[in-house]
Amino acid sequence: APMVTTRGLDEVSSVLAEPAIALDAVFAVNLELWPQRFRFALGVGGIDVRLETGDAAAMDGSAFHHASAGLARIEKTGGVFAVEGGGIDRASGAVVEAAAHLVGTLMSGWTETETHAVRAYRDAGTQSGAAEILGVSQPTVSAALKRARHAEIELALGAVRGWLVSLRD
């Protein structure tokens, strides 16, 4: 079910068939909202109320309750992503959450220039394309991505994505 606002304007809900895209969504939304940060929780479990509507705001089930518990937990720690429920090994979940927190911490230190470089790079797919979008040289984009620690962020996102794929199995 697509992302919809729930409980006012500061909370959204969605239902994912592919849990592996969860952290990508967190990164993409927080990249757009930078320097603000949005917290997310992935609740793994069942949906037993109104799944057929396709409206996440109308649905309910253990997945939503787990997500709510995860949000409450990371609100206390300042984290940006929680994974909760569905027989998730707590130690593995903690590693995933720590990686997400490190990504969020790196992003919070970005300058406006670094943020624009990351956005342009993600849109264009290449440093040369990003340079064209920004009207700067490719070495300038490269330096901004290096300062933003973009390669390390992508490495962390890839590792977490791989773990999230295992939730489907």
N, C-alpha and C positions, 0 to 999 in steps of 0.2 A: 504494500500500500504506500502511496507517495507520502512525502513529508507534509504534515499539516500542523498548524498551530493548535495547541490545546492549553487549557488552564491559563488564559490570558495570552499575552504576546511573547512571553519569555520562555515558553516550553513548546517543543514540537515532538511529535510522535511519528513513527514510520514502522512499517513491517518489511523486513528484508528476507528474501529467499536465499540470498548469498551473504552470509555473515562476513565474508572476506572484504566486502566493500565498506564495512562500518568505519574503520579507521581512516580510509580514504575520504569518506564523507566528513568526518571530524576535521581532517586537515583542510579540505576544500572550503568548508564553511568558515573555519577560523582564519583561513587565508583571506577570505573576502571581508571578514569582520575586523581584521587586524586594525588597531592594536587591542581591540576587545577580544575576549575569549568566551566561547560557549562551551559548556560541559555536556558530555554525552554519556549515555550508558547503554550497553547492549545487554538486554535481558534475554537469556536463552531459556525457552520453555514453550508451553502450549498457548494457543489462542483458542478459547472456547466460546467466546461471545461475539457474534456479528462479523465473523471473518468474511462471510459472503458479501458484505457491503463494500469491501475494498476501502473503507474509511477507517484509518487508524484511530481517529478520535472516538469512534463508536465502538471499537473493539475492546475486549478485556480478556484476561487470562494470566497464567503464571508468568509469561514472558514480560508483561507490563509490570507486574508486581516486583519481579527481580530487577528490572530496569530502575524502578523507583527506589528500591533499596540501594542499588549501586550509586545512584545520584546522591542520595542522602549521605552515603559513606564518603564520596569524593568531595562533597561540599565542605566537609570538615578538614580535608587534607589539602585542598586547593588543586586537586587533580583535574584533568580534562576528559578522561575516559575511564569508564568502569565496565567490567564484564562480570556478569552475575548469573547464577542459576544453572539449570540444566546439567547438573553433575560436573560442573567445571572444577577442575583441580585448582584449589585456591592458590597454591604456589605458582602454577603456570599463569593464572589470572593476574597475580601480583607482578610478575615479570612483564606481562603485556601492558599493564597499567603504568608501570615504571617507565617503560619505553615511550608510551604516549605522553607521560608527564615530562620526560626529557625533551621530546619534540616540542611540546608547548612552552617549555622554559626557553629553548633556543629561539622559538618564534617571538617570544615576548621581548627579547633583546634586539630584534631586528630594527634597522632604521627604515625610513620610508623608501630610500633607494633600494635597499635589499629586498623589501617586500615587493616593490614594482618589478624588480628583476626576476624574482621567483614567479610571480604571476605571469609575466610575459613569457618566461621560459616554459611554464606549464601550458600556456596557450599555444605557443609556437612549436614546442617540441625540440627546438634546437637553440643553441646560444646565438647563432647568426640570425635566426628568425626573431628571437627576443630582442636582439640589438636593433633590428629593423623596426620593430614595434616601438621601441623606446627612443629611437633616433640617436643611438650611441654606438660605440664600437663593440665588437665581439669581446675583446679583452676586458672592456669595462663590465660587460655582463658576467664574464667569467670571474672577475674579481669580486663582484657583488655576491654571486652565488657561493663562492668560497667563504666569504665573510659570514654569509647566512648559514653556513654549514649544510647546504642543500644536499650534497652527496650523502652525508651522514644521516640526514633526515630520511632520505629515500631508502637507505639501507635499513633503518629501523622500521619504516613503514612496510617494506618488503618482508622482513622477518615476522612482523605481527600479522600481516596478510596471510602468510603461510600457516601460522598457528590458527588463525580464524577459519581457514579452509577446513582444518581438522574438526571443527565443531559440527560441520555438516555430515561427516562420516558416521 
